[in-house]
Structure formats: structure tokens, C-alpha cells
């Protein structure tokens, strides 16, 4: 636990000082919040604001968490992580948590932008279900980041996979627009990802249906996290046995 917290603090410090991640966390939600608001006659609803913030969190997860080990290899520090008497799981979990923490900044930026640019801070009403659904979505992003970190090292195609995954995932998961607007097979694909269950709950009031969606998201989050842990341990073992960390 202490190692994960240390990795979280270190990665958060590094990301907060990176112009690339700073502008990504800032501009991504602003651009998409503006697009969605203009398509709704200049009205930024609570759903639009939270969805735009989650898009910023998704982008930082892809580049900051999923590529965490790839960047460690690129900078020459992956050998130190693998050579340490601890597994890769705790550092990667901390890296992923840091990028999702930066995603909170995206949510705040989207809300401030909606107030300044569109003179609205959302629909009002009971914000509790939306806040809880957003937190569950963030938890799902942590798990996805942990899983993809191992996948990226195994496939050695981090940049290619990042470019491929960024836009389709938020589309099929209904992050910015409700997934009910999509072709049904795309909705089914979105339900294979934690976000595909938590984002529909953004449109629902407190109740059984809302709880069911979030429950399914949490189950998938646990599955993704478990698979990610197994994969990272496998990567750790193979790296020690084969000595192939520097091969790219």
C-alpha cells in the first residue's frame, strides 16, 4: 500500500508539471463540452459537463496510466522497477490512480468553462446520483489503466493502441452522449467496459435501475483489476526470466 501511495504521489507530481498532460486535461473537456453544448442550443447540461470531464480523464488514463510502463522502458527506469523486491502491481496501480486523479481536474475545468462560456453550471436538482456515478466511472478508469499497462508492454504497441482506442471507447460507452443513440451492437460492445455501465447511470435518478448499472460497473472494474494484476505479475516474471525489457 505504501508503495502504491508513493507511486501515486510521484506520478501526480510529474503529470502536474507536464505541459502535455496539463493541456490535455484542460482542453479535452472544454472542446467537447463546447461541441455538445452548441449542439444543444448553447445549453451545457450536468450530463454534458460530467461527460466532458470523463473524456478528459479517459485521455489522461490512456496516455498516463496505460503507457506508464512503456514510458518507464523508454526512459530507462523500467529495469529499476522490475529489479526492485516488489511486484509491478503496486507502482502501476499508483500510476493509474494518479492519472484518474488528474481527471478530477478535467471535471472541474468543464464545470468552470460551462459557467463562463454558457452561463450555466448544469441542470440543478439532486447532484448526488451523478457524483456517485462519476466516482464509479473513475474507479473503472483506474482498473482499465492497470490492465492496459500490462497489455501495452506485452504487445509493444503502446502508441498505436492509444491512438486506436481513444475515440471509439468513449463513443461506444456513451461518455458524452447517451449510448442509446448508437447502433445496438455498439452498445453491447460498450457494456464490456466498466464505463459502458457507469455512464448510463449519469442519466438516471437514485433507484434500482441506477444501482444495477453501477453494480455491474463495479463488478467489471473488479474483473479488469484482477486480470490486470495477473498480467502484470506475468510480465514481471517473464522479464526476470528472459531479460527482454530493453527489446522494443
Secondary structure, 3 states (H helix, E strand, C coil): CHHHHHHHHHHHHHHHCCHHHHHHHHHHHHHHHHHHHHHCCCCCCHHHHHHHHHHHHHHHHHHHHHCHHHHHHHHCCHHHHHHCCCCHHHHHHHHHHHHHHHHHHHHHHHHHHHHHHHCCCCCCCCCHHHHHHHHHHHHHHHHHHHHHHHHHHHHCCHHHHHHHHHHHHHHHCCCCCCHHHCCHHHHHHHCCCCHHHHCHHHHCCCCHHHHHHHHHHHHHHHHHHHHHHHHHHHHHHHHHHHCCCCCC
